[in-house]
Amino acid sequence: MAKLYRRAELAQIALDAYLHAEGAARRWGDSAPPCDVVDLMTDLLLLAKDRGHDPGSVISKVQQHLKSKSRERC
């Protein structure tokens, strides 16, 4: 299983690709403003809904995974 820092790196790559595809010129150094993360997560939930998944259930599962992963040691 990937270490937490590697997961964060992968998330940054996904966010960068999303912003690039969106045509956003937002660049904030090494960190993304919360609104960019929220926009990506919202669009991922819209994708899940479009594919027949309940966004609320997806969020619940994400919360469970986040609790579990935050207990991992790097």
Backbone torsions as a table, in degrees:
resi	resn	phi	psi	omega
1	MET	NA	138.4	-178.0
2	ALA	-65.8	144.2	176.8
3	LYS	-69.3	159.8	-177.4
4	LEU	-59.1	-41.1	179.9
5	TYR	-64.1	-35.3	178.3
6	ARG	-68.3	-39.0	177.3
7	ARG	-62.1	-40.5	178.4
8	ALA	-65.4	-38.6	176.7
9	GLU	-62.3	-43.3	179.0
10	LEU	-64.0	-39.2	177.5
11	ALA	-64.0	-38.9	178.0
12	GLN	-64.4	-39.2	177.3
13	ILE	-62.2	-43.8	178.3
14	ALA	-63.1	-43.1	179.8
15	LEU	-65.2	-42.5	178.0
16	ASP	-60.7	-43.8	179.0
17	ALA	-63.8	-41.1	178.3
18	TYR	-61.7	-48.1	-179.3
19	LEU	-64.5	-38.6	178.1
20	HIS	-64.1	-46.0	-179.7
21	ALA	-65.2	-34.0	179.2
22	GLU	-73.8	-18.6	-178.3
23	GLY	83.7	15.2	-178.5
24	ALA	-73.8	138.5	178.6
25	ALA	-99.6	18.8	-177.0
26	ARG	-80.3	120.0	174.8
27	ARG	-137.3	123.0	-174.9
28	TRP	-123.4	41.5	178.6
29	GLY	73.0	-135.5	-176.4
30	ASP	-85.7	-3.7	-179.5
31	SER	-127.7	150.2	178.9
32	ALA	-99.1	140.1	175.6
33	PRO	-66.5	148.5	-177.8
34	PRO	-53.2	-33.3	-178.0
35	CYS	-63.9	-34.0	177.8
36	ASP	-66.1	-41.7	178.6
37	VAL	-65.5	-43.0	179.1
38	VAL	-63.0	-42.3	178.7
39	ASP	-60.0	-45.6	179.5
40	LEU	-64.0	-45.9	-179.0
41	MET	-64.0	-38.7	178.0
42	THR	-62.5	-44.9	179.5
43	ASP	-66.8	-34.1	175.3
44	LEU	-65.5	-37.9	177.1
45	LEU	-69.1	-35.8	174.5
46	LEU	-63.8	-38.7	175.8
47	LEU	-62.6	-46.1	178.6
48	ALA	-58.7	-44.5	179.5
49	LYS	-62.6	-42.4	178.6
50	ASP	-61.8	-29.4	-179.9
51	ARG	-90.6	7.0	174.6
52	GLY	93.4	13.1	179.7
53	HIS	-102.5	146.8	177.7
54	ASP	-79.8	118.0	-179.4
55	PRO	-57.0	-35.7	178.4
56	GLY	-62.7	-39.7	177.2
57	SER	-67.0	-38.6	177.6
58	VAL	-62.0	-45.1	179.3
59	ILE	-61.3	-41.3	178.0
60	SER	-60.7	-43.2	178.7
61	LYS	-65.6	-39.4	177.5
62	VAL	-61.4	-43.0	178.7
63	GLN	-60.4	-42.1	178.2
64	GLN	-62.8	-44.7	179.5
65	HIS	-65.0	-40.0	-180.0
66	LEU	-62.7	-43.8	177.0
67	LYS	-60.6	-43.9	-179.4
68	SER	-65.5	-45.9	-177.6
69	LYS	-70.1	-32.2	-179.0
70	SER	-69.6	-15.8	176.6
71	ARG	-87.4	-14.2	178.6
72	GLU	-68.4	150.4	173.8
73	ARG	-95.1	142.8	178.2
74	CYS	-81.3	NA	NA
